[in-house]
Amino acid sequence: MTDCIFCKIINGEFNTEFVYENEYVVVFKDIHPKAPVHLLVVPKVHVESLNELEDKNLMGELLMAVKAVTKKIGLNAYKLHVNTGKAAGQEVMHLHIHILGNM
């Protein structure tokens, strides 16, 4: 999707530093953090929201990326947040998981 900010980040158009990356997802810092640690876990394929995600393997990859990145940075306690739909506060219409925590 050409007008999706997360697709542009994934494609390297903004020089965003990835905290973690694998074949399926990227993880980067939120530009408007709501906690001392605020990361976004974003699938590399464009999926608008959790309601549109049909790929069970990708669902697992998203959560495994959460586990891998929190272990990597030493974050043992954290909250996950997923907004689904504009009415629920989803600002970027590309599925993403917020990791919120304190170091």
Secondary structure, 3 states (H helix, E strand, C coil): CCCCHHHHHHCCCCCCCCCEECCCEEEEECCCCCCCEEEEEEECCCCCCHHHCCCHHHHHHHHHHHHHHHHHHCCCCEEEECCCCHHHCCCCCCCCEEEEECC
